[in-house]
Amino acid sequence: MKVKLELFGASRDFSNKDFLEFNIKEKISIKDFRKEIINYVKVNFKENEGFKKIVETSAFCSEDNNIINDNYKITKDQKIAIIPPIGGG
């Protein structure tokens, strides 16, 4: 399935577009999706610690604009937004 990760705030530096697309083989929790994004950062930004910290501390938002926790399961093609903390907090 395809998960389109919409990028906001500091996460916009992850791509020259305002999103990233991930091909996921099976349903995945936000906790595990966070690991997929960190792997993307490791490969594409030489393990940039600042980018990893952004992923680790960000909130995520579902297609219907609800903040979702790490236990939320992505079970189909969908958009998920990453919402980094503002002001480093």
For each residue, the residues with C-beta under 8 A, 3 or more apart:
1: 23 24 25 74 76 77
2: 21 22 23 24 77
3: 21 22 24 28 33 74 77 78 79 80
4: 19 20 21 78 79 80
5: 19 20 21 22 37 79 80 81 82
6: 18 19 79 80 81 82
7: 11 12 14 15 17 18 19 20 81 82
8: 11 12 81 82 83 84
9: 12 83 84 86
10: 13 54 84
11: 7 8 14 54 55 58 82 84
12: 7 8 9 15 18
13: 10 51
14: 7 11 20 40 41 44 45 51
15: 7 12 18 19 20
16:
17: 7 20
18: 6 7 12 15
19: 4 5 6 7 15 79
20: 4 5 7 14 15 17 37 40
21: 2 3 4 5
22: 2 3 5 33 36 37 40
23: 1 2
24: 1 2 3 27 28 33 36 74
25: 1
26:
27: 24 73 74 75
28: 3 24 32 33 36 73 74
29: 32 33 70 71 72 73 74
30: 33 34 60 68 69 70 71 72 74 80
31: 34 35 70 71
32: 28 29 35 36
33: 3 22 24 28 29 30 36 37 60 74 80
34: 30 31 37 38 55 56 60 70
35: 31 32 38 39
36: 22 24 28 32 33 39 40
37: 5 20 22 33 34 40 41 55 82
38: 34 35 41 42 52 55 56
39: 35 36 42 43
40: 14 20 22 36 37 43 44
41: 14 37 38 44 45 47 48 51 52 55
42: 38 39 45 46 47 52
43: 39 40
44: 14 40 41
45: 14 41 42 48 51
46: 42
47: 41 42 52
48: 41 45 51 52
49: 52 53
50: 53 54
51: 13 14 41 45 48 54 55
52: 38 41 42 47 48 49 55 56
53: 49 50 56 57
54: 10 11 50 51 57 58 84
55: 11 34 37 38 41 51 52 58 82
56: 34 38 52 53
57: 53 54 84 85
58: 11 54 55 82 83 84 85
59: 67 82 83 85
60: 30 33 34 67 68 72 80 81 82 83
61: 65 66 67 68 80 81 82 83
62: 65 66 68 72 78 80
63: 78 79 80
64:
65: 61 62
66: 61 62
67: 59 60 61 83
68: 30 60 61 62 72 80
69: 30 72
70: 29 30 31 34
71: 29 30 31
72: 29 30 60 62 68 69
73: 27 28 29
74: 1 3 24 27 28 29 30 33 78 80
75: 27
76: 1
77: 1 2 3
78: 3 4 62 63 74
79: 3 4 5 6 19 63
80: 3 4 5 6 30 33 60 61 62 63 68 74
81: 5 6 7 8 60 61
82: 5 6 7 8 11 37 55 58 59 60 61
83: 8 9 58 59 60 61 67
84: 8 9 10 11 54 57 58
85: 57 58 59 88 89
86: 9 89
87:
88: 85
89: 85 86
